Amino acid sequence: MTETMTTDRTGVTDPRVLYCELLKQALTRYVFQETWMPYQPRAASLHGRIYHRFKHLLQRRGLELVLRFPFDADARANGRDWPPEADTMIGLRRLDNLERCIADVLERNVPGDLIETGVWRGGAVIFMRGMLRAYGDQERSVWVADSFQGLPRAEPGRVEDEEDALWSQPILAVSQQQVENNFRRYGLLDERVRFLPGWFQDTLPGAAVQQLSVIRLDGDMYDSTMVALRSLYPKLSVGGYVIADDYHAVRGCRQAVDDFRAEHGITDELHRVDWTCRYWRRSR
């Protein structure tokens, strides 16, 4: 595997590149650093039960209980924290990778739309749309696929998903309305942003997506990743990219990617982006 390094912007004067750089730093809040985060104890815990009993009293007075959040620039760059306010948790290095993949398919005229499966607050798909607009692309759409309810429970017996229990994390449940509002904040919500709300097994197999040039997988779990690959990879143009966000962070994601590649005889090199993310370019 080869490693993708962070892009050096020193001396860059191209306004398209400069816009994309600023957009990445805004989406990650790298330039608007967060110092506080809402207090959100698990509802079933003792602290959670106490907090939810008195939460309405705070809200009635316009108050909110918060925790001090020590901003860690390295963690934010490498996508190792769960930001309280940022529009993405994938970090700058993975956004750099996404930028390079999009730039490459634009330069080589690889046909197809862009999609992310599992968008959280929408940061990566907002970046996709912003970059297409900055580079004057008038043809491609950005597909936004998510349950907008968080992650599903693991399938019975799916040990690689059960051990992570990501379905139990309320921070991962972000509504479609909030994602749409996040697009609006950047002036990027238009008819070329296409939403696919629902569980992947219900939405992706029959989705109206015709052709793709970039597939970004961020569904974390085995079945979410496998359904996305089986539904979307046949629509990926030769020369297009598959990006697996959680390849080394979530066992289920890695197993699904490895199984799919083995089933289909895919030998294209898996390139390293950072401590977890991997990608490959389709050669045939």
C-alpha positions as a Python dict, from the first residue, in 0.01 Angstrom:
ca = {
    (1, 'M'): (0, 0, 0),
    (2, 'T'): (112, 356, -64),
    (3, 'E'): (31, 650, 163),
    (4, 'T'): (-136, 971, 50),
    (5, 'M'): (24, 1276, 209),
    (6, 'T'): (-142, 1603, 306),
    (7, 'T'): (-145, 1854, 22),
    (8, 'D'): (94, 2149, 48),
    (9, 'R'): (-84, 2470, -64),
    (10, 'T'): (218, 2699, -35),
    (11, 'G'): (232, 2935, -332),
    (12, 'V'): (-105, 2826, -475),
    (13, 'T'): (-287, 3107, -659),
    (14, 'D'): (-566, 2915, -837),
    (15, 'P'): (-889, 3053, -683),
    (16, 'R'): (-1063, 2717, -728),
    (17, 'V'): (-800, 2542, -518),
    (18, 'L'): (-801, 2820, -259),
    (19, 'Y'): (-1181, 2800, -230),
    (20, 'C'): (-1166, 2424, -178),
    (21, 'E'): (-898, 2465, 87),
    (22, 'L'): (-1105, 2720, 278),
    (23, 'L'): (-1415, 2503, 242),
    (24, 'K'): (-1233, 2204, 392),
    (25, 'Q'): (-1113, 2406, 689),
    (26, 'A'): (-1460, 2550, 747),
    (27, 'L'): (-1631, 2209, 725),
    (28, 'T'): (-1389, 2062, 980),
    (29, 'R'): (-1394, 2380, 1194),
    (30, 'Y'): (-1017, 2377, 1169),
    (31, 'V'): (-1026, 2756, 1137),
    (32, 'F'): (-1323, 2809, 1371),
    (33, 'Q'): (-1205, 2592, 1656),
    (34, 'E'): (-1464, 2457, 1898),
    (35, 'T'): (-1400, 2499, 2270),
    (36, 'W'): (-1727, 2368, 2416),
    (37, 'M'): (-1952, 2071, 2347),
    (38, 'P'): (-2307, 1989, 2462),
    (39, 'Y'): (-2335, 1758, 2761),
    (40, 'Q'): (-2502, 1442, 2627),
    (41, 'P'): (-2485, 1156, 2879),
    (42, 'R'): (-2632, 822, 2780),
    (43, 'A'): (-3003, 829, 2860),
    (44, 'A'): (-2989, 497, 3047),
    (45, 'S'): (-2699, 600, 3271),
    (46, 'L'): (-2741, 753, 3618),
    (47, 'H'): (-2608, 1088, 3494),
    (48, 'G'): (-2840, 1067, 3193),
    (49, 'R'): (-3149, 1005, 3405),
    (50, 'I'): (-3064, 1294, 3636),
    (51, 'Y'): (-2981, 1527, 3347),
    (52, 'H'): (-3299, 1453, 3151),
    (53, 'R'): (-3508, 1506, 3463),
    (54, 'F'): (-3385, 1866, 3494),
    (55, 'K'): (-3308, 1944, 3129),
    (56, 'H'): (-3642, 2120, 3073),
    (57, 'L'): (-3567, 2360, 3360),
    (58, 'L'): (-3245, 2468, 3190),
    (59, 'Q'): (-3415, 2503, 2852),
    (60, 'R'): (-3692, 2714, 3005),
    (61, 'R'): (-3425, 2963, 3114),
    (62, 'G'): (-3239, 2950, 2783),
    (63, 'L'): (-2949, 2757, 2937),
    (64, 'E'): (-2756, 2453, 2820),
    (65, 'L'): (-2514, 2228, 3006),
    (66, 'V'): (-2182, 2205, 2822),
    (67, 'L'): (-1839, 2051, 2867),
    (68, 'R'): (-1507, 2214, 2794),
    (69, 'F'): (-1374, 2074, 2466),
    (70, 'P'): (-995, 2091, 2425),
    (71, 'F'): (-937, 2135, 2051),
    (72, 'D'): (-669, 1900, 1917),
    (73, 'A'): (-545, 2016, 1576),
    (74, 'D'): (-372, 1687, 1498),
    (75, 'A'): (-680, 1482, 1586),
    (76, 'R'): (-898, 1709, 1372),
    (77, 'A'): (-661, 1689, 1075),
    (78, 'N'): (-655, 1309, 1095),
    (79, 'G'): (-1023, 1252, 1174),
    (80, 'R'): (-966, 1108, 1521),
    (81, 'D'): (-1230, 1305, 1714),
    (82, 'W'): (-1608, 1342, 1707),
    (83, 'P'): (-1656, 1718, 1669),
    (84, 'P'): (-1937, 1887, 1862),
    (85, 'E'): (-2018, 2134, 1581),
    (86, 'A'): (-1815, 2058, 1266),
    (87, 'D'): (-1998, 1934, 958),
    (88, 'T'): (-1767, 1634, 917),
    (89, 'M'): (-1554, 1409, 1134),
    (90, 'I'): (-1333, 1272, 855),
    (91, 'G'): (-1058, 1531, 901),
    (92, 'L'): (-845, 1729, 659),
    (93, 'R'): (-639, 1441, 521),
    (94, 'R'): (-944, 1250, 403),
    (95, 'L'): (-1091, 1567, 254),
    (96, 'D'): (-758, 1619, 75),
    (97, 'N'): (-793, 1268, -66),
    (98, 'L'): (-1150, 1335, -178),
    (99, 'E'): (-1034, 1655, -348),
    (100, 'R'): (-761, 1471, -537),
    (101, 'C'): (-999, 1198, -652),
    (102, 'I'): (-1253, 1451, -779),
    (103, 'A'): (-984, 1661, -946),
    (104, 'D'): (-853, 1352, -1123),
    (105, 'V'): (-1189, 1239, -1263),
    (106, 'L'): (-1259, 1595, -1378),
    (107, 'E'): (-920, 1627, -1547),
    (108, 'R'): (-948, 1288, -1720),
    (109, 'N'): (-1320, 1331, -1801),
    (110, 'V'): (-1417, 1011, -1620),
    (111, 'P'): (-1797, 1011, -1651),
    (112, 'G'): (-2036, 977, -1361),
    (113, 'D'): (-2188, 1135, -1054),
    (114, 'L'): (-2049, 1137, -700),
    (115, 'I'): (-2203, 959, -401),
    (116, 'E'): (-2141, 913, -31),
    (117, 'T'): (-2316, 636, 160),
    (118, 'G'): (-2341, 750, 522),
    (119, 'V'): (-2306, 1128, 537),
    (120, 'W'): (-2349, 1223, 906),
    (121, 'R'): (-2383, 1605, 902),
    (122, 'G'): (-2304, 1622, 532),
    (123, 'G'): (-1951, 1763, 528),
    (124, 'A'): (-1806, 1535, 258),
    (125, 'V'): (-2103, 1570, 21),
    (126, 'I'): (-2108, 1946, 78),
    (127, 'F'): (-1743, 1947, -25),
    (128, 'M'): (-1823, 1737, -335),
    (129, 'R'): (-2087, 1987, -446),
    (130, 'G'): (-1866, 2286, -366),
    (131, 'M'): (-1577, 2147, -567),
    (132, 'L'): (-1794, 2066, -869),
    (133, 'R'): (-1930, 2420, -865),
    (134, 'A'): (-1584, 2574, -822),
    (135, 'Y'): (-1453, 2380, -1123),
    (136, 'G'): (-1753, 2473, -1337),
    (137, 'D'): (-1893, 2122, -1377),
    (138, 'Q'): (-2249, 2148, -1508),
    (139, 'E'): (-2331, 1779, -1552),
    (140, 'R'): (-2264, 1574, -1240),
    (141, 'S'): (-2494, 1529, -943),
    (142, 'V'): (-2401, 1457, -582),
    (143, 'W'): (-2597, 1173, -422),
    (144, 'V'): (-2656, 1186, -47),
    (145, 'A'): (-2740, 840, 88),
    (146, 'D'): (-2822, 799, 456),
    (147, 'S'): (-3087, 659, 687),
    (148, 'F'): (-3089, 995, 870),
    (149, 'Q'): (-3165, 784, 1178),
    (150, 'G'): (-2817, 671, 1275),
    (151, 'L'): (-2684, 319, 1220),
    (152, 'P'): (-2899, 3, 1223),
    (153, 'R'): (-2855, -270, 1480),
    (154, 'A'): (-2610, -538, 1378),
    (155, 'E'): (-2751, -844, 1205),
    (156, 'P'): (-2771, -1142, 1446),
    (157, 'G'): (-2443, -1329, 1443),
    (158, 'R'): (-2254, -1048, 1269),
    (159, 'V'): (-1981, -1038, 1534),
    (160, 'E'): (-1767, -780, 1354),
    (161, 'D'): (-2054, -529, 1381),
    (162, 'E'): (-2187, -629, 1723),
    (163, 'E'): (-1856, -553, 1893),
    (164, 'D'): (-1865, -187, 1786),
    (165, 'A'): (-2227, -113, 1886),
    (166, 'L'): (-2225, 199, 1667),
    (167, 'W'): (-2604, 180, 1640),
    (168, 'S'): (-2623, 293, 2004),
    (169, 'Q'): (-2449, 628, 1942),
    (170, 'P'): (-2714, 906, 1928),
    (171, 'I'): (-2460, 1155, 1789),
    (172, 'L'): (-2462, 958, 1461),
    (173, 'A'): (-2834, 1023, 1401),
    (174, 'V'): (-2861, 1345, 1197),
    (175, 'S'): (-3185, 1438, 1020),
    (176, 'Q'): (-3214, 1508, 648),
    (177, 'Q'): (-3341, 1856, 735),
    (178, 'Q'): (-3022, 1933, 927),
    (179, 'V'): (-2806, 1811, 638),
    (180, 'E'): (-3008, 2023, 394),
    (181, 'N'): (-2965, 2324, 623),
    (182, 'N'): (-2590, 2262, 633),
    (183, 'F'): (-2583, 2267, 251),
    (184, 'R'): (-2776, 2595, 258),
    (185, 'R'): (-2527, 2756, 495),
    (186, 'Y'): (-2262, 2717, 227),
    (187, 'G'): (-2495, 2818, -57),
    (188, 'L'): (-2467, 2472, -212),
    (189, 'L'): (-2816, 2319, -195),
    (190, 'D'): (-2956, 2296, -547),
    (191, 'E'): (-3121, 2053, -788),
    (192, 'R'): (-2796, 1865, -839),
    (193, 'V'): (-2791, 1749, -477),
    (194, 'R'): (-2996, 1428, -473),
    (195, 'F'): (-3107, 1267, -146),
    (196, 'L'): (-3158, 893, -94),
    (197, 'P'): (-3316, 868, 254),
    (198, 'G'): (-3360, 528, 416),
    (199, 'W'): (-3175, 209, 500),
    (200, 'F'): (-2929, 116, 227),
    (201, 'Q'): (-3087, -220, 151),
    (202, 'D'): (-3411, -35, 71),
    (203, 'T'): (-3269, 257, -128),
    (204, 'L'): (-2945, 167, -305),
    (205, 'P'): (-3036, -140, -515),
    (206, 'G'): (-3307, 49, -703),
    (207, 'A'): (-3161, 400, -687),
    (208, 'A'): (-3189, 614, -1000),
    (209, 'V'): (-2811, 658, -1012),
    (210, 'Q'): (-2699, 585, -1369),
    (211, 'Q'): (-2320, 620, -1360),
    (212, 'L'): (-2062, 711, -1095),
    (213, 'S'): (-1707, 839, -1091),
    (214, 'V'): (-1653, 856, -712),
    (215, 'I'): (-1805, 628, -446),
    (216, 'R'): (-1732, 723, -86),
    (217, 'L'): (-1829, 453, 164),
    (218, 'D'): (-1894, 566, 522),
    (219, 'G'): (-2163, 327, 642),
    (220, 'D'): (-1921, 169, 891),
    (221, 'M'): (-2090, -170, 925),
    (222, 'Y'): (-2047, -489, 720),
    (223, 'D'): (-2392, -504, 562),
    (224, 'S'): (-2409, -129, 501),
    (225, 'T'): (-2076, -143, 320),
    (226, 'M'): (-2153, -461, 124),
    (227, 'V'): (-2496, -341, 8),
    (228, 'A'): (-2339, -17, -112),
    (229, 'L'): (-2063, -197, -303),
    (230, 'R'): (-2294, -452, -464),
    (231, 'S'): (-2544, -184, -565),
    (232, 'L'): (-2305, 88, -681),
    (233, 'Y'): (-1978, -67, -799),
    (234, 'P'): (-2133, -194, -1127),
    (235, 'K'): (-2216, 171, -1203),
    (236, 'L'): (-1861, 297, -1138),
    (237, 'S'): (-1676, 406, -1451),
    (238, 'V'): (-1334, 263, -1526),
    (239, 'G'): (-1091, 518, -1384),
    (240, 'G'): (-1331, 609, -1104),
    (241, 'Y'): (-1262, 578, -732),
    (242, 'V'): (-1389, 384, -433),
    (243, 'I'): (-1303, 536, -94),
    (244, 'A'): (-1358, 327, 221),
    (245, 'D'): (-1356, 570, 513),
    (246, 'D'): (-1346, 323, 802),
    (247, 'Y'): (-1139, 44, 650),
    (248, 'H'): (-900, 18, 946),
    (249, 'A'): (-1124, 172, 1212),
    (250, 'V'): (-1423, -62, 1190),
    (251, 'R'): (-1376, -436, 1148),
    (252, 'G'): (-1706, -480, 963),
    (253, 'C'): (-1614, -225, 698),
    (254, 'R'): (-1276, -385, 633),
    (255, 'Q'): (-1425, -734, 610),
    (256, 'A'): (-1693, -621, 365),
    (257, 'V'): (-1441, -446, 140),
    (258, 'D'): (-1204, -743, 146),
    (259, 'D'): (-1488, -990, 78),
    (260, 'F'): (-1624, -785, -212),
    (261, 'R'): (-1285, -739, -373),
    (262, 'A'): (-1215, -1112, -341),
    (263, 'E'): (-1556, -1209, -483),
    (264, 'H'): (-1506, -989, -789),
    (265, 'G'): (-1136, -1049, -845),
    (266, 'I'): (-1046, -686, -782),
    (267, 'T'): (-669, -651, -754),
    (268, 'D'): (-637, -272, -789),
    (269, 'E'): (-401, -145, -521),
    (270, 'L'): (-550, -22, -195),
    (271, 'H'): (-388, 313, -123),
    (272, 'R'): (-348, 448, 230),
    (273, 'V'): (-495, 791, 309),
    (274, 'D'): (-447, 802, 686),
    (275, 'W'): (-470, 570, 987),
    (276, 'T'): (-805, 426, 869),
    (277, 'C'): (-911, 536, 521),
    (278, 'R'): (-819, 340, 206),
    (279, 'Y'): (-911, 385, -162),
    (280, 'W'): (-859, 231, -502),
    (281, 'R'): (-905, 337, -863),
    (282, 'R'): (-1101, 103, -1087),
    (283, 'S'): (-883, -24, -1372),
    (284, 'R'): (-1126, -255, -1552),
}
